[in-house]
């Protein structure tokens, strides 16, 4: 009997308070759906303990990142970066993320966001790790930093990619893969109109759970088992089987995270 390919969720906030009531059941639903690799982005130091608890509970499935989310870059960002550096010195992580620039919620800390983004890219290079980029209403600002930092040892994932075809090509030019999740199933998501022009070797899957649930769950809490709905959509866009989408995107995730 042929075994089903492993599905990888490259970006899921499983430690989120949204899952406090039913985290284990939610994990079982994901595992039953074939999703067995979960890459966990950091937000700030307040979540570190919860991330370590999650890893301890599911050591074969959970892979942690470290970093400071751009919306959590405030006046104390030096302390947060120091925390990231201290953790990196202590133990293994699989990426620096999620990092980047977010001008949707707050434009007042743009300078600090830019500095923190650059510093964390430099940490990723030092530890030979990929970066996972958060970009919201900030493509030009993110690309400006990537242009300054571009090098053979800069690589990673453009998380929750929601830009244009031209922006997708620009992201790929910096050794980034595109993180594709629920947005590809939205009527107004737009990326479904050009995504199949991007070679599938550049695509990884993600949920960003508990956010951005795919159709038919749009507006509800997202969870990793819903990745199969994203795979169904990509299967249609690329005219290949769902198993093939799962297999290729998991291989792509291995190329980024090294496992």
N, C-alpha and C positions, 0 to 999 in steps of 0.2 A: 504493500500500500504506500502511495506517495505521501510524504509528510508535507503539511502546509508550510509555506515560508513564514519565517518570523516577521512580525510587524514591529517597527521601531517608532516610538513617539519621542521625537528629538527635543520636545519642549513642553513640559507639563508641570504645573505648580501643585503637585500632589500634597504638599504640606499645608496648602491653603486652609484657612478656617472654614471655607465652604464645604470641606469634606469631613469636618470633625464628627458629624453624626453617623457617617456610614463609609468611612474610608476603606475598611477591609472589604466590604461588599463591593464597593466601586472597583477596587483592585481585582477582585475575583471576576467581575464582569469583563474587565479589560483582558485578563489572562485567558478567560474562556473564549474571547473574540480573537485570540491569537497575538495580542499585543503583549510582548514580554520584555521589551527593553524600554526603559523610561529614563530620559535625561532631564535632570531637574535644575532649572535656572535659579540663581540666587536673586534676592531683592535687596536686602541689607542685613546687618548683623542681628537684627531682632528675630530673624527666621533661622539662624544657623542651627540652634539646638533641635528644632523641629525637623530640619533636613537630615541631621545625623540620626535622629530617632527613626525616620523613614528608611534610611539606608540600613540600619541595624535590623529592622523588621523584614526587609526584603533584599538581603545582600546580593542575591543573584540577578536582580532585576533593576535595581536603582543605581544610577550613575550621577554623581553630583558635580555641579559647577560652583564657582565662587565669583563674586563680583558685586558691584553696586548698580542697581537699576537707575536709569537717568532721572526718573521722577522722585527718587529718594536722594538725589544730590542736592544737599542744602548747605547751610553755612558750616556744618560740622563734617563736611565730606572728607576732610583730611583724616579724621578719626576712623571713618568708615573704610577708607583706602588702607589705613594702617591695619585694620582688622583683616582685610583681605590678604594683605602681605603676610601677616602672622599665620593665618590658616594655611596659606600656600607653603610656607616653610615647614609646617607640621605634618602635612598629609597629602595624599594624591587627590587631584581633581581632574576632570575630563575636559574642562573648557573654562574660559573666563566669560561669564555671562549671567544675566543679560546686561549688556552695556550699550551705550550709544547716546542718542539725543532725542528728547521728546519736547516738542514745542506746542503740543496740543493743550496740556494742562497749565503750563506755567512757562513764560518766557524770561522771567526775571533772573534765572540762574543759568542762562545760556553759557556764559563764560566758564562757570564752574563745571557745567556738563561737558564742555569741550575739553577742558583740562583733565577731568576725570576719565573721559573716554580715551584720550591719548595715553595717559599714565597706565590705564588698564591694558591697552594694546601692547604697551612696552613690557608689562608684566607677562602677558601671554607669550611674547617672543622669548623672554628670559626663561620661561618654564616650558617652552616649545609646545604650547597649547593652542587650540583653535579659539577664536572669539565667537560669541553669539550676539548679534547686533539687534538692538531695539531701535526702531526709527519711526517716529510718528510726526508727520508734518515737518520733517527735517531732512529730506533727502539731500538737498544741497549741502547742508551743514555736515551731515554724516560723510558724504563723498569727499568733502574738503579735508576732513581729518584722515580718511583712508588714503587720499592722494599723497598727503604728507608722510604717511607711515608705510606706504606700499613697499613690499619687499618679498623675496622668495619665501620668507618664513612667516608672512602674514596670510592667514587662511581662516575659514570658518563658515558660519551660516548667517544669512540675512533673514532673521526670524520674522515670521508673519509677513512675508513679502506682499505688498499691496500696491506696488508702483506700476509704471508703464513698461512697455516692451523695451524701450530705450534705457530706462532705469534698471531693468533686469539685466541687460547686456553690460551696463556699467558695473553693477554689483558683481557679475561673473568675472569681470576684468580684474577684480581685486582678490581672486581665488576664493570667492564666496559661493556656497550653494544657496539655493532659495528654499526657505522653510515654508511649506504650503500646508494650510489647514482649512478651517471652516469657511474662510472668505471665498475660496474657489467654488463653493456651492451657492453663494449668494447671487441673487438676480442682478444686484447692482455692484457686485464685487469686481467686475471688469477684467480681472486677470484671466478668467476662463476664455476670454476672446483671443488671447495670444499665447497662452501657456504652451500649447502643443508645438509652437515654433521654437521652444527652448528644449534642447536635448534632455531627455529624462535623466541622464547621468548627472545633471546639475540640480536635481530635486531631492529634498528630504521631506518626510512627513512630520507633522506636529499637530497638537491640539491647542496649545496654550490654555488648557483646562486650568481653572473653571470658566475661562472666557471664550467668546467667539465659537459657540457651538454651531456645527454645520446644520443645514437643512436636513431633516425636518424638525430639528431641535432648536432652531435659531431662537435666541431670546431666553432660553433656559440655561441651567448650569451645564457646562461642557464637562465631559469626562473622557478618559483615554479610549474606552471601548468605541466611542463614536468615530474613531479614526477610520473605521470600515466605510463610513459614509463618504469620507474624503477619497478613499481608495476607489470606491464605486465611480465617483465623478471623474477621477483621473483616468480610470479605465476607459471611460467613454471618450474623453478628450484625446487620449493617446492611441485609442483603438488597440489596446493590448489587454490581456486578461488581468483580473484583480490579483491573482497570484504573482504575475510578472511584475506588477506595480509594487507589491509588497517586497518581492525579492530584490529588485533593483534599488529601491529606496533604502532598504536595510543595508545593502552593500555600500551605497553612497554614504550612509551614516558611519559605517565602519571606517571608510576612507578619512572622514573628518575626525572622529573621536578615537581612532586607533584600536577599537575593540569590537 
